[in-house]
Amino acid sequence: MGKKKVIAETGAGQHGVALATAAAYFGLECDIYMGSVDIKKQAPNVARMKILGANVVEVTEGLQTLKEAVDAAFKAYANEYKDAIYCIGSVLGPHPFPMMVRDFQSVVGIEAREQFINMTGELPDAVVACVGGGSNAMGMFAGFLNDPVDLYGIEPLGRGEKLGDHAASLKYGTEGIMHGFNSIMLKDENGEPAPVYSVASGLDYPSSGPEHAFLQEIGRVKYDVINDDETIDAFFELSRMEGIIPAIESAHAVAYGMKLAKTLGKGSVLINLSGRGDKDMDYIIEKYGIR
Ligand SMILES: Cc1ncc(COP(=O)(O)O)c(C=O)c1O
């Protein structure tokens, strides 16, 4: 395409690190837009991006988190589209972004299905993934949509049900348009994207990808919520029980998987561990201490 630069937003920094890595490999410039709050919370990933040669652009508008980073990245792309391409970090934005991101991420779902069958001889009874914009969930679900498997997308309930205290858009939102796509979203009294909150920098976005809204509407995927406290408990539980330190985002899915397993009695639950928790360790120790 003759582009010289890649542009993206990042919340937790995972997508920023991935894109910075690819840009270094292919010799492209790379601008990553990130809110000031997330720059502080996810310092290890900021360092990684800078070491890889990316330009981390601090976004100071609004709540200074993921939504504002997306706003800034779209604005930059509109100005620089001749030389740059926007590599969006979730199943969001105008067509064909949601479809492209789903298809790239579906590698995880297809592989996980094959590996699960190889390991256990059968399909899981349920698959659980956390939902921010919805890319890790969409990729994982893509491997199982045609199977008799229950699918669960888990949104962040943050501090509670009050608008502004969570980012559970599919559970509490209504239909609307933002960032170039039509989906279910959390809105304020003026119909603008509402303020959102989650302990996880990658989940505090006021909407989710349009395909999730569709899958909820047809009843194929159940969307439910997990709050901050349950998430932090699950973060420590998985670390101590399995020796795996999960990303705070993924710990939402772990918390739900543990709850679900208790109700199932027997059977198997596949949980999508969308990221590792190295990036979160300093923040968790500082804010919560060792539990
Ligand atoms: C580890 C991890 N999981 C999940 C997410 C949420 O994004 P998505 O819902 O698009 O998978 C993020 C976003 O930054 C993340 O860093």
The ligand as an ORCA input file, in Angstrom:
! r2SCAN-3c Opt
* xyz 0 1
  C      -4.785     -8.847     28.011
  C      -5.983     -8.178     27.438
  N      -7.135     -8.870     27.356
  C      -8.254     -8.294     26.848
  C      -8.259     -6.983     26.402
  C      -9.544     -6.404     25.918
  O      -9.620     -6.212     24.561
  P     -10.578     -7.102     23.671
  O     -11.916     -7.099     24.316
  O     -10.557     -6.438     22.357
  O      -9.978     -8.474     23.631
  C      -7.069     -6.236     26.455
  C      -7.040     -4.855     25.956
  O      -6.097     -4.139     26.096
  C      -5.916     -6.848     27.001
  O      -4.773     -6.163     27.137
*
